[in-house]
């Protein structure tokens, strides 16, 4: 029988913070029951995508018990998010399609949860929640659209842009920044959203994410433009 230590050794990866390490360490125990089954990593991805959508639906009820259960189910899905990657690494079957499917699943679940939280907060706090939710979802989507895309560049430009993308990664910053990133990240268990719902303040949580996503969107656009301009200036000066 496969042991947790064997899974840990074969599924090693770089951790970018304490919360990330904690979730992935727990993920090894979630992974173990799947090792000797025919369940694929892509099927696990679809399963935690389903959990995310169920959690989002519960958040939309506006009822405390259902909203709390919804956020717990959604965060439970994050542990299975670790399982799909662990299965792929353990079986040496990591695929480009699987990584793409996982990326899409992350975007879908986050948007669904924000929409569900918006409806739930609207049932409690009224129309202000719709405004906050619209900003939270809209700025999240635009922030993703503002990501650099290697397809837009050719030849040597791709290498320079890939380097800039690495520099823009929030996981490559100070320990304090990484801690804050882990606490406010929607998918992480025991995060800001969880505590806002736990204390029955969904609108406060929604408003916080509206502000943070707006700041992140503006910061990403400005920082990306500055770094691209700097790279262009260095090229001209050569």
N, C-alpha and C positions, 0 to 999 in steps of 0.2 A: 504494500500500500504506500502511496506517495505521502511523504511527510511535509509538514509546513516548512521545515528548513529547506527541503529540496525545492519547493515552490519558490521560496524566498531567494534562493541562490540562482535559479534559472530565470527569475522575473525581476532581476535587479534593474533599477532605473534611478535617474537623478532626481532627488527630492528638492523642491524649491522652498520648503518651509515646514514648520512643525506640523501644522494642520494637514498638509499634503502627505507627510510621512505617516501620520496617525491614521488617516483614511486608507492609505495603501497597505499599511501593516494589517489593519482589520480586513482589508480586501483579500489577503492571502487565505483567511479562514472561509470567506465566501467562495473562493475559487476552488478549494479542495474538493467539494462534492461534484464538481463539473469535470474534473480532470479525466476520469475514466468513462465518460459518457460520449455520445455522438453529437452532443449539443455544440454548435460552432460559436465562435466569438461574435459573429454577425448576428446570430439569433439572440445572444445575450444582449447585444446592443439594442435590438428591437424590443426586447423585454423591458429594459430600463427606460426606453423611450415611452413605452406603454405606461409604466409606473408614473413617469413624469406627467403624462396627459391626465391620468386618473387623479393625481395630486392637484393638478391645476383645476380640474372640474370641482373638486371638493373645496378648494379655496374660493371658488365663485359663489358658494352658497351664502356666505356672509354670516354663517352660524359658527360660534366659537369652537365647539367640539369638532365639527367637520373640517374647519379650517386648520385646526391644530393637527388632526389626523392627516389632512392633505399634505401639509408641509413635512410631516414625518415620513409619509410614503414617498414623497418626492426626494427627500434626502436619503432614504433607503436605496433609491435607485442609483445614487452616486456611488454606493459601495459596489453595485453590479457594474457600474461604469469601469471600476477597477478590474472586475472579473474578465471582461472581454479582452482587455489588453494583456492580462496575465495568461489567459488561455492561449492567445496568439503567440506570446513569447515562449511559453512552456512547450508548445507543440511546434515551435519554429515555423509558424504559418502566418506571420504578420504580412498583411497585404495592403496595397495602396487603396483598394476599394473599401476595405474595412476601416482604414483611417479616415477616409472621406465620409463614410456612413456615420462614423462616430461624431465627426465634426458637425454634420448636418443635424444629428440627433441632439447635440448640445444646444444649437441655436433654436431648434424647434421647441425644446422643453423650456428653455429660459423665457422665450417669448410667450409660450402658453401659460407659464406660471405667473408672469407679470400681468397678462390679460386676466387670468383667473383672480389674482389678487386685486386687480382694478375693479372687477365686478363685485367681488366680496366686500371691498372697502366702500364701494358706491352704495351697497345695500345698508351699510352702517352709517357712513358719513355724508352721503349725498353727492351732488354733482362735482364737488371739488375733487373727489377721488378720480373722476373721469379725466379731469384736466391733468392731474398728477400722473395717472396711468398712461395717458397719451404721450406725455413727455418722456416718461421712463421707457416705454416701448420704442417710441420714435427715435430717441437719441441712442438707444442700444443698437437699433438697426443701422442707423447712419454711422455709428462708430465702427461697425463691422464693414460697412461699405467703404469707409475711409482707409481700410487696411491696404497696404501695398500688395500689388499682384504681380508676381514675376512674369506672368504671361504678357504683360504690357511692355516688357523690356527685352532686348535682344543682346546676344553676344556678351561682351565684357560688362555691359551694364547690369546684367543679372547678378554677377558676383558682388558688385558694389551695393546693389539694392538688397541682396540677401544679408549682407553685413549690417546694413541699416536696420533691417527687420529684427536682427538679433539684438541690436542696441535698444530697440524700442520695446523689447519684451519686458513686462513688469516683473517677471520672475528673476531678472538679472540685476535687481536693484538692492538697496540697503535692507538690512534685516527688519527695520521698522516698517518700511514700505511693503515688504513681503508679508509681514504680520497683518497689516491693515488690509492688504489685498485678500489674504485668506479669510479674514473675519467678515468682510463685506461681500465676498464672492457668493453669488446666489446659490450655487450648487453645494457648497460646503455645509456639513451638519453643524449645528450650534453656531450659526452665523447671525448677522444682524436681523435678517428677515425672520428667522426662527424665533428669536427673542421678542420681536415686535408682535408676532402672532401669539406667542406664549402669554404675553401680558395684555393681550386683546387690544393691540394698537396697530391694526393693519394699515390704516391710513398714514400713520407716522412712518412706518416702514416704506410704504409706497412713495411718500414724499421724499424720504432720504435717498431712495434709488433714483428718483427723478432728478434730484440735484447732482448726485454722484455721476450718473450716466451723462448728464449734460456737461459737467466739468471734464469727464473723461473724453467725450467726443471732441470738445474744443481743444483740449490739451493734445489729443492724438493728432488732430489735423495740423495744429500749429507746430508741434514738435517734428512731425514728418516733413512738413514743408521746409523747416529750418535745416534739418539734416540733409535733405535732398539738395537744397541750395548750397550748403557747405560742400557737399560732394561735387557738385557742378563747378564751384569755384576752384576746388583742388585740381580738377581735371583741366581747367583752362590755364591754371598757373604752371602746369607741367611743360 
